[in-house]
Every structure is written in structure tokens, then in C-alpha cells.
């Protein structure tokens, strides 16, 4: 629908402007981002309109951007294609922002990833794993940033509390019968 198309384009305007400004402030054009999408369709639309919206923004911008997007979906393309896009983000730095659906939330390690845009709610292990994607050490940066379009705050609070309870239980001698300090 037209409303959905407008929403996608507005989201892209924000993300492209934000990543460009972030790189400018940090004085580092190697910094990258990732958009975690709600649906495969949302991811495809964001990718499809990416260059068009960037061109539109560049018409009035004093500082032009030339960001390249990569699309990674669990339900399309083969492993080699996905691996190439990931490699272009991680090593070659020819992809600046990854648009993903149900991929790269766990076990993905790319220290240059410093902006994580949540377009969908995650919880429990997946939420903690996704957030830690942006907390890899990188020259001049000790942490990354999460931009939340999906209102993950409550899920994060619940997940964090459960995680801390688990840690406390693990460290409680009465619970395990062992001393944590050996």
C-alpha cells in the first residue's frame, strides 16, 4: 500500500541520514550499520528503495553519501551469495549497511558494526545476542548504538532481569552446592 511504502521510505531517510551523520561525528567512514527487519517483505522494500532515497537526500545535502546496502534474508539466495555480502561488509568494506531478516542475529562478528536499527521486536537470547553485535572493540570506539523503532525496551528489561537472576543462581553456593570462588 501507499502508506506502507511511505513508512519504508521515511525509515530509510532516517537510517541513511543517521549513519551518514554518525560517521561524520566519529570521523570514520568505515563504521557500518545493520537494520533488523520485521518481515522479509520489509527487508526487500528497504533494500529496493535504498538507492532512490539516498539519491533524493543527496540532492539537498551539503555532504553527499555513497552508502551501499546489502540484503540478507534467510529465505532467499544461496549460502555463497550471503557469504559474499557478509564478506563485503566485514572485510572488503564495500557494503556499509546490512538489511537483514532472520539472519546474522547470533554469531556474527564485525567490529565495524556500530549502529543497530531495530525494526522488529526480539526477546530473550536473540535480543541479547543482537545487541552484543555492536559492542565489539573498534579503533576509537568502546561501544555501539542501538536505534529502536520496535520498542524493544520492555523485552530488554525482562530479558536482562532473567539473565541476572540466572547469574545470581549460578553464583549462589546454596543453589549449586559449590563455591564460585575457587
C-alpha positions in Angstrom: 0.0 0.0 0.0 1.0 3.6 -0.3 1.1 4.1 3.4 3.5 1.2 3.8 5.7 2.5 1.0 5.8 5.9 2.7 6.7 4.3 6.0 9.6 2.4 4.4 10.9 5.4 2.7 10.7 7.5 5.8 12.5 4.8 7.8 15.2 4.9 5.1 15.6 8.6 5.2 16.2 8.4 8.9 18.7 5.5 8.7 20.7 6.9 5.8 20.9 10.4 7.4 21.7 8.9 10.8 24.5 6.6 9.6 26.0 9.5 7.5 25.9 11.9 10.5 27.3 9.2 12.8 30.3 8.6 10.5 30.8 12.4 10.2 30.8 12.9 14.0 33.1 9.9 14.6 35.3 11.0 11.7 35.3 7.4 10.5 33.7 6.3 7.2 34.4 2.7 7.9 31.6 2.5 10.5 28.7 0.3 9.5 25.1 -0.4 10.4 22.5 -3.2 10.3 18.7 -3.0 10.0 16.9 -5.9 11.7 13.6 -6.2 9.9 10.2 -7.4 11.0 9.4 -9.3 7.7 11.1 -10.5 4.6 8.9 -8.0 2.7 10.0 -5.1 4.8 13.7 -6.0 4.2 13.2 -6.3 0.4 11.4 -2.9 0.3 14.1 -1.2 2.3 16.7 -2.6 0.0 14.7 -1.8 -3.1 14.3 1.9 -2.2 17.7 2.4 -0.7 19.5 4.0 -3.7 16.5 6.1 -4.6 16.1 7.6 -1.2 19.9 8.2 -0.9 19.9 10.0 -4.3 16.9 12.1 -3.1 18.8 13.0 0.1 22.0 13.8 -1.8 20.2 16.4 -4.0 19.9 18.8 -1.0 22.8 17.6 1.2 26.0 19.6 1.6 27.7 16.3 2.4 26.8 13.6 -0.1 26.7 10.0 0.9 27.5 6.9 -1.2 26.4 4.2 1.2 26.0 0.7 -0.2 23.4 -1.7 1.2 23.4 -5.5 1.3 20.3 -7.6 1.7 20.5 -10.9 3.7 17.3 -13.0 4.1 17.1 -16.4 5.5 14.6 -17.5 2.8 16.4 -16.4 -0.4 19.7 -16.6 -2.1 22.2 -19.3 -1.5 24.9 -19.5 1.2 27.6 -18.3 -1.2 25.7 -15.2 -2.2 25.0 -14.4 1.5 28.7 -15.1 2.4 29.8 -12.7 -0.3 27.6 -9.9 1.0 28.8 -10.6 4.6 32.4 -10.6 3.4 31.8 -7.3 1.5 30.6 -5.8 4.8 33.2 -7.3 7.2 36.4 -7.4 5.1 36.1 -5.5 1.9 34.0 -2.7 3.3 32.2 -2.3 0.0 28.8 -2.8 1.9 28.1 -0.2 4.5 24.7 -1.3 5.9 23.2 -4.7 6.1 19.4 -5.1 5.8 18.5 -8.4 7.4 15.6 -10.7 8.2 16.1 -13.7 10.5 19.9 -13.7 9.8 23.1 -12.6 11.5 21.5 -12.1 14.9 23.8 -14.5 16.6 27.4 -15.4 16.0 28.0 -12.5 13.6 31.2 -10.7 14.5 32.0 -7.5 12.6 33.8 -4.9 14.8 32.9 -2.0 12.4 29.2 -2.6 13.1 28.3 0.3 15.4 24.7 1.2 14.5 21.9 -1.4 15.0 18.5 -0.4 13.8 15.7 -2.5 15.4 12.7 -2.7 13.0 11.4 -5.7 14.9 11.0 -6.9 18.5 13.3 -9.6 19.7 13.4 -11.2 23.1 15.5 -13.5 25.3 18.7 -14.9 23.9 18.2 -13.4 20.5 17.8 -9.9 21.9 21.0 -10.1 24.0 22.9 -11.7 21.1 21.7 -9.0 18.6 22.6 -6.1 21.0 26.1 -7.5 21.6 26.7 -7.4 17.8 27.6 -3.6 18.2 29.8 -4.0 21.2 32.9 -5.3 19.6 36.1 -3.2 20.2 36.9 -1.0 17.3 39.6 1.8 16.9 38.4 4.8 18.8 35.1 3.3 19.9 34.3 1.3 23.0 30.7 0.6 22.2 28.0 0.8 19.6 24.5 2.2 19.4 21.0 0.7 19.2 18.3 2.7 17.4 14.9 1.2 18.4 12.0 1.5 16.0 10.3 -1.6 17.5 10.0 -0.6 21.2 12.3 -3.4 22.5 12.7 -1.6 25.9 10.3 -3.9 27.9 11.6 -7.1 26.3 15.1 -5.9 27.1 14.2 -5.2 30.7 12.6 -8.6 31.1 15.4 -10.4 29.3 18.1 -8.7 31.4 16.3 -9.4 34.7 16.0 -13.1 33.8 19.7 -13.2 32.8 20.8 -11.6 36.0 18.7 -14.0 38.1 20.4 -16.9 36.2 23.8 -15.4 37.0 22.9 -15.0 40.7 21.6 -18.5 40.9 24.9 -19.8 39.3 26.9 -17.8 41.8 24.8 -18.8 44.9 26.6 -21.6 46.8 23.4 -22.9 48.4 21.8 -23.3 45.0 24.7 -25.2 43.3 26.5 -26.7 46.3 29.8 -25.4 45.0 31.7 -22.3 45.7 32.0 -19.9 42.8 35.3 -18.6 44.2 37.9 -21.3 43.9 
